[in-house]
Amino acid sequence: MPVKFVSDELFEHVFQTPAGEIGLLAEIQILETTLWLKDIAVYPTQVDQLRIGTRETRNCLHQIMEWARTQGFQELKITGERMSGASKGRKVEIKRVLK
């Protein structure tokens, strides 16, 4: 089901992956044709059942890109900070062109 992105609201969604459910929470900012998911948090919905890996996050990213593309956005920007893992504390900044 497509998601409607609205500026200054929170984006919260649970993604189903083969490894389990992944929750995603971010503040939505819209800057002309750019969708910015700010201060993103990615987390397992059941802590004891899922290790969030690259494959799972990439699948979520692709779904968000598709939703943004269908709403007419030309760029996706995602920012936040890693809260766990080997790169804990590292800033995250992802940019994707959606044309």
C-alpha positions in Angstrom: 0.0 0.0 0.0 1.5 3.4 -1.0 2.5 5.8 1.7 1.6 9.6 1.6 4.5 11.8 2.7 3.4 15.0 4.4 5.9 17.7 5.5 6.4 18.1 9.3 4.7 14.8 10.1 6.3 11.6 11.3 6.8 8.7 8.9 6.3 5.4 10.8 6.0 2.1 9.0 6.6 -1.6 9.7 8.3 -3.5 6.9 7.9 -7.2 6.5 11.2 -8.9 5.6 12.2 -12.6 5.4 14.1 -12.1 8.6 11.2 -10.5 10.5 9.6 -7.1 11.0 11.6 -3.8 10.8 10.2 -0.6 12.2 11.1 2.8 10.7 10.5 6.2 12.2 11.6 9.6 10.8 10.5 13.2 10.6 9.3 14.2 7.1 10.6 17.3 5.5 9.8 18.3 1.9 12.1 20.7 0.1 10.7 21.4 -3.4 11.2 18.0 -5.2 13.3 16.4 -2.4 11.8 14.1 0.3 14.0 14.3 3.4 13.5 11.6 6.1 15.2 13.3 9.0 16.6 11.7 12.2 15.6 8.3 11.0 15.4 5.4 13.5 15.4 1.8 12.2 14.7 -1.0 14.7 13.4 -4.5 15.0 9.8 -4.7 16.2 10.7 -7.8 18.2 14.2 -7.3 19.6 15.0 -11.0 20.2 14.1 -12.1 16.7 15.9 -9.9 14.2 19.4 -8.7 13.4 18.9 -5.8 11.0 21.4 -6.3 8.2 22.3 -4.6 4.9 19.8 -6.7 2.9 16.9 -5.8 5.1 17.7 -2.1 5.2 18.3 -2.0 1.4 14.8 -3.6 0.8 13.2 -1.0 3.0 15.1 1.8 1.2 13.9 0.5 -2.2 10.3 0.5 -1.1 10.6 4.1 0.3 12.2 5.2 -3.0 9.3 3.7 -5.0 6.7 5.4 -2.8 8.6 8.7 -3.1 8.9 8.3 -6.9 5.1 7.7 -7.3 4.5 11.0 -5.4 6.6 12.9 -7.8 9.7 13.4 -5.8 13.0 13.6 -7.7 15.4 13.1 -4.8 15.4 11.2 -1.5 17.5 12.3 1.4 17.8 10.2 4.6 19.8 11.4 7.6 20.3 10.2 11.2 22.8 8.6 13.5 23.7 5.0 14.0 22.5 3.9 17.5 24.1 0.4 17.6 26.6 -1.9 15.9 30.2 -1.4 15.0 29.6 2.1 13.7 27.6 3.4 16.7 27.5 7.2 16.8 28.4 7.5 13.1 26.3 10.0 11.1 24.2 8.6 8.3 23.4 10.6 5.1 21.9 8.8 2.1 20.9 10.6 -1.1 19.2 8.9 -4.0 18.1 10.4 -7.4 14.6 9.1 -8.1 14.1 10.0 -11.8 
